[in-house]
């Protein structure tokens, strides 16, 4: 570790001719080395973009007041990440740092060992909320912290984590054609008119507590969990949110082609409840039998976003839903492979299982009601 004194010592050299020499000391200004470890969601890439800014707090023993840095804005200067006013490394004191994004956002309270997000409304202000690991015990700018992409900067290592979840939705048409053994051909034309995400919680709190701390290095934060161990926020308002229609125009579906319905949206990390959070589609299905228009129906359909494999939208997760759309009501099969669309190729694994979608009949005859009366007719 290098320490440069505040008092310079000079030595005079006597010689036939005198020469003046100067020694340049490296800058002791505090700079930041930013990286974005968490690449699953949010800001693209692993290096924090130089077009953005973030906020910083710092603590040092002996500071007059609570903070060494008090919610300072950090921006890129063309070569380094620096505070809006210059800060220098102390002579003989270590400094701890915490940073967050977006810059100076409301609703966050920062303590030395605790970070609290209070009543954040994600849909009113849908931003990529991030917090950094705490950089503990630093005395100088460094360039020796590993991240998953070299940032090229020297300074306090700042690794951001995403506090939100992100979801996106794709859709694929499973089939649109069926040929029976008797030669009957059924075709379906499926159009998606709108796509919304509904009944999601939008406001909550999040308390982060500092994990076990080494004397020097990066320290993570303990995240809140639900009863199942999912990293979610605490919902503070039972009011739910339904998004506007995400489709700029209607989509005419083609079997096997994945269509993007909702590219990405920030959501509050939350536990998913059966029948609550849903994706809502408006679709039109036109049916032809043997090439003749037979039926046209337009309707809304809602599908629950809870699935056994996904019981929560967790912090720092991006979730992709694929909606497999079948043009018939199949009582849950949804057109799984199994029933051939081409009888000449009955083992095609891409054929839909429509065994429970075919209209069948359950005939029965109501029993005779015996009349306990003898009808007498006199002739």
Secondary structure, DSSP 8 states (H G I E B T S, - for coil): -----SS--------SS-----------B--EEEE---TTSSSSSSS--TT--EEEEEEETT-SSS-SEEEEEEEE-SS-EEESS--B--SS--EEEEEEESTT-TTEEE-SSEEEEEEEETTTT----EEE-EEEEE-S-B-----SS-----BEEEEEEE-SEEEEEEEEE--SEEE-TTS-EEEEEEEEEEEEEESEE-EEEEEEEE----SSEEE-EE----TTS----EE----EE------SS-EE--BT-EEEEEEEEEE--EE--TTSSEEEEEEEEEEEETTEEEEEEEEEEEEES-BTTB-EE-TT-EEEEEEEE-SS--TT--S-BTS-SSGGGTT-TT-B--TTTS---------------------
